[in-house]
Amino acid sequence: EAGVTQFPSHSVIEKGQTVTLRCDPISGHDNLYWYRRVMGKEIKFLLHFVKESKQDESGMPNNRFLAERTGGTYSTLKVQPAELEDSGVYFCASSHYSFLYTEAFFGQGTRLTVV
Amino acid sequence: GDSVTQMEGPVTLSEEAFLTINCTYTATGYPSLFWYVQYPGEGLQLLLKATKADDKGSNKGFEATYRKETTSFHLEKGSVQVSDSAVYFCALSDQGAQKLVFGQGTRLTINP
């Protein structure tokens, strides 16, 4: 069974540019989560999808970030325009039911560097 | 708000040493507690969890006990191996919340 896959693994962009990160969850997992770790600090929650619906986007830092989940399958996280403070590692995770009852599986992350 | 505090790393030990990584938390409700591990080049993996006070989570020789009175969930292993070298994250999920609150992570290196 394929795990959670994230693309790209690394991205280096200039300040002001746009970047789109993609996450392919494990097939059949309705729950999809985005997290990020900035500057070696703690990993912080960004948002949670159930199928194609946003259940909780309280962690999205500002309106430069836009997340979508087409047809309840893969998800994209777009940063437009990117700022220096957006640099970090962006993790995606998926679970069949709530991760309180079933394990949430994480991808390897996308390392974003804004210069 | 909810928060998790882990002992600062990095931690370096010799093989077969005893390991403790401290974790304390602050939460408004009755959280579930987790330890995740990230091996080099891989994503985070659930190591163990506990959902109520006095529960003990265990996996791969690691253990952690949910201590409500001290708001702690310390990770322990009696004899570490080189393959345990990784970054360990303590996390909580408050009652009913569908999100994890993580600590800052502790990098563990085991030398042969």
Interface residues (C-beta under 8 A of the other chain):
Chain A: G3 V4 N31 Y33 Y35 R37 G40 K41 E42 I43 K44 F45 H48 Q55 D56 G59 F91 A93 S98 F99 L100 E103 A104 F105 F106 G107 Q108 G109
Chain B: V4 S32 Y36 G41 E42 G43 L44 Q45 L46 T51 F89 A91 S93 Q98 K99 L100 V101 F102 G103 Q104 G105
